[in-house]
Amino acid sequence: MITAAELQTMRDALQRAIFSGTRRVQFTDRAVEYNSVDDMRKALADIDKAIATASGSTPSSFSLAMHSRD
């Protein structure tokens, strides 16, 4: 099983890649190339959930509503 520390390392690498505009992420023993930034963000959300589960907490969530008057 992956530890919370390993998940955090993976999260950090993925977040650095997103911020730098790179779609290829190198983890300790493998590299992953994502098709899009959206795929990377989905993976980041999955890692966040896994970190929350491993640490015994629940991930924070929020909703964003946009309204427009036309």
Secondary structure as UniProt FT lines:
FT   HELIX           4..20
FT   STRAND          24..26
FT   STRAND          31..33
FT   HELIX           37..55
//
